[in-house]
Amino acid sequence: MGDRSRQLFQDAKRFFPGGVNSPVRAFRAVGGEPFFVAHASGSRVTDVDGRSYLDYVGSWGPMILGHAHPRVVAAIQKAAEAGTSYGAPTEMETRLARLVQAAFPSLERMRFVSSGTEACMSALRVARGFTQRDALVKFEGCYHGHADSLLVKAGSGALTFGVPDSLGVPADLARHTLTLPYNDLEALRAVFGKRGGEIAAVIVEPVAGNMGVIPPRPGFLEGLREITRRHGAQLIFDEVITGFRIAWGGAQETSGVRPDLTCLGKVVGGGLPVGVYGGGADILEHVAPLGPVYQAGTLSGNPLAMAAGIETLTLLQAPGFYADLEAKGQRLADGLAQAAAVCRIPVQTNRVGSMLTGFFTETPVADYASATTADTKRYGAFFRAMLDRGISLAPSQFEAAFISAAHTVEDLEATVAAAGEAFALLGG
C-alpha cells in the first residue's frame, strides 16, 4: 500500500468502523490494508498513489462492461442535468422495466429498490404475506443481504430452526429461518416433510457466489421448484449476482427453471445502486398500494440509476456479447488451473460464465462445508502476491472474480503470468 492510501486509511478509521463502509474492504481476511481508489477505466482501477491494477472485483460484479463505459457515463450525465431525484414516477422506470422483463419473463410485475439487500428483504415479506406463513428456508453459504431474517446460521440439527448469526438479530425472528446445506435436496425434502405447512419460501442463489462460485448440481434447481410447488411455498431466486451476469436471462435462462419471485441488482444499475424484486402478477398484487404488504422507498427508481441501467442492458444485447464473456472466462479459468498445476498448488477452479473462484483445497467444492476446507492463509498470500503484480482480486477466499467485456486477451494472459509467479512463491 502506498503512503497516500495508508494515510487515508488512518483518517477513515476516525469515522467508519474498521475504516470502511463494508466489512470485506478492510482486507482483514487477506492481511494488509486496502488501497484507496482514485479512478477507474475499462479493466483497470488506479489508486491514489498512482498505481494501476487489472481489476477482477468489478465493484463486486456490476461492472460487466468495464469501468466508466463512455455511453453509460454519458447517460448518467444527461440524466443528472435534468435532476438527480424526484420521488415521483419517470418514463425511465418503465423503459428499464421493459428491458428487465424481456430478459426475465417471470417478472410479470416488479419493483425497483436501491440495493440487493432491499430486494431480498422485500421479496421475503411478499412471500410471507402471500402465503400467510412465517418460516423461511435458506442455504448455508448463500448470502442474501443483511436483513435480520437472513443473518441466521443453522440450528443444532437439520430440522431445527436457526439462531442469529449476528448480534442485534432477535432470536424470536431468527427462529423462523431454517438453514440447510446447498445442493442437498434430501435435507430440503426432510424439512418440508416435517414443517411444510409452516414454510413461506425457499430463497437460494441459483449459482452460489457468496461462498465463492459454486454451481448447482444437476437437478438441484429443478428439485427446489418441484418441492416448493408441491407444498405451496414460494421459490425465490436471488439473482443479484447472476442476473445479466452469467447470461442475459441469468440462471433462469441457463437452467430453464422459473421461480415465483426473483431478486436482481448489480448489473441492472450499471454500477449505480439498484435492486429489483418481482414475480407473478397475482403475487405482486399483494404489494401496496394494491395490497396489504407494505414496501416503499424515496430513492426507488432513481433517475440516474435508471439511465445507467437502460444504457447497460441495451449494450448487453450486442450480438456475441455473452459468447465473448464465456470464452474469456474459460480462458482465464484454464490458465489459472494450469499455472497452479505446474507449481503443484492444490486449487479447485469453479467457474460459471464470467465469474470464477479458485479454492485453495484438494477437495472438490460443491457446498459450504467443502468450501471451508480451503486454505485461507494460502489464499491471503496469493492475494498479496497478485496485488504486488498489479492484479486486484477479491480480498476474501470466499468471493468471485468477475470478468468484464473490457478485459482483453492480453489482460488475461498477464493475469495468468502473474498467477504463475504467485503460485511459485507459495510453493517455495
Rosetta blueprint (number, residue, H / E / L):
1 M L
2 G L
3 D H
4 R H
5 S H
6 R H
7 Q H
8 L H
9 F H
10 Q H
11 D H
12 A H
13 K L
14 R L
15 F L
16 F L
17 P H
18 G H
19 G H
20 V L
21 N L
22 S L
23 P H
24 V H
25 R H
26 A H
27 F L
28 R L
29 A L
30 V L
31 G L
32 G L
33 E L
34 P L
35 F L
36 F L
37 V E
38 A E
39 H E
40 A E
41 S E
42 G E
43 S L
44 R E
45 V E
46 T E
47 D E
48 V L
49 D L
50 G L
51 R L
52 S E
53 Y E
54 L E
55 D E
56 Y L
57 V L
58 G H
59 S H
60 W H
61 G L
62 P L
63 M L
64 I L
65 L L
66 G L
67 H E
68 A L
69 H L
70 P H
71 R H
72 V H
73 V H
74 A H
75 A H
76 I H
77 Q H
78 K H
79 A H
80 A H
81 E H
82 A L
83 G L
84 T L
85 S L
86 Y L
87 G L
88 A L
89 P L
90 T L
91 E H
92 M H
93 E H
94 T H
95 R H
96 L H
97 A H
98 R H
99 L H
100 V H
101 Q H
102 A H
103 A H
104 F L
105 P L
106 S L
107 L L
108 E L
109 R E
110 M E
111 R E
112 F E
113 V E
114 S L
115 S L
116 G H
117 T H
118 E H
119 A H
120 C H
121 M H
122 S H
123 A H
124 L H
125 R H
126 V H
127 A H
128 R H
129 G H
130 F H
131 T H
132 Q L
133 R L
134 D L
135 A E
136 L E
137 V E
138 K E
139 F E
140 E L
141 G L
142 C L
143 Y L
144 H L
145 G L
146 H L
147 A L
148 D H
149 S H
150 L H
151 L L
152 V E
153 K E
154 A L
155 G L
156 S L
157 G L
158 A L
159 L L
160 T L
161 F L
162 G L
163 V E
164 P E
165 D L
166 S L
167 L L
168 G L
169 V L
170 P L
171 A H
172 D H
173 L H
174 A H
175 R L
176 H L
177 T E
178 L E
179 T E
180 L E
181 P L
182 Y L
183 N L
184 D L
185 L H
186 E H
187 A H
188 L H
189 R H
190 A H
191 V H
192 F H
193 G H
194 K H
195 R H
196 G H
197 G H
198 E H
199 I E
200 A E
201 A E
202 V E
203 I E
204 V E
205 E L
206 P L
207 V L
208 A E
209 G L
210 N L
211 M L
212 G L
213 V L
214 I E
215 P L
216 P L
217 R L
218 P L
219 G L
220 F H
221 L H
222 E H
223 G H
224 L H
225 R H
226 E H
227 I H
228 T H
229 R H
230 R H
231 H H
232 G L
233 A L
234 Q E
235 L E
236 I E
237 F E
238 D E
239 E L
240 V L
241 I L
242 T L
243 G E
244 F L
245 R L
246 I L
247 A E
248 W L
249 G L
250 G H
251 A H
252 Q H
253 E H
254 T H
255 S H
256 G L
257 V L
258 R L
259 P L
260 D L
261 L E
262 T E
263 C E
264 L E
265 G L
266 K H
267 V H
268 V H
269 G H
270 G L
271 G L
272 L L
273 P L
274 V L
275 G E
276 V E
277 Y E
278 G E
279 G E
280 G L
281 A H
282 D H
283 I H
284 L H
285 E L
286 H L
287 V E
288 A L
289 P L
290 L L
291 G L
292 P L
293 V E
294 Y L
295 Q L
296 A L
297 G L
298 T L
299 L L
300 S L
301 G L
302 N L
303 P H
304 L H
305 A H
306 M H
307 A H
308 A H
309 G H
310 I H
311 E H
312 T H
313 L H
314 T H
315 L H
316 L L
317 Q L
318 A L
319 P L
320 G L
321 F H
322 Y H
323 A H
324 D H
325 L H
326 E H
327 A H
328 K H
329 G H
330 Q H
331 R H
332 L H
333 A H
334 D H
335 G H
336 L H
337 A H
338 Q H
339 A H
340 A H
341 A H
342 V H
343 C L
344 R L
345 I L
346 P L
347 V L
348 Q E
349 T E
350 N E
351 R E
352 V E
353 G L
354 S L
355 M E
356 L E
357 T E
358 G E
359 F E
360 F L
361 T L
362 E L
363 T L
364 P L
365 V L
366 A L
367 D L
368 Y H
369 A H
370 S H
371 A H
372 T L
373 T L
374 A L
375 D L
376 T H
377 K H
378 R H
379 Y H
380 G H
381 A H
382 F H
383 F H
384 R H
385 A H
386 M H
387 L H
388 D H
389 R L
390 G L
391 I E
392 S E
393 L L
394 A L
395 P L
396 S L
397 Q L
398 F L
399 E L
400 A L
401 A E
402 F E
403 I L
404 S L
405 A L
406 A L
407 H L
408 T L
409 V H
410 E H
411 D H
412 L H
413 E H
414 A H
415 T H
416 V H
417 A H
418 A H
419 A H
420 G H
421 E H
422 A H
423 F H
424 A H
425 L H
426 L H
427 G H
428 G L
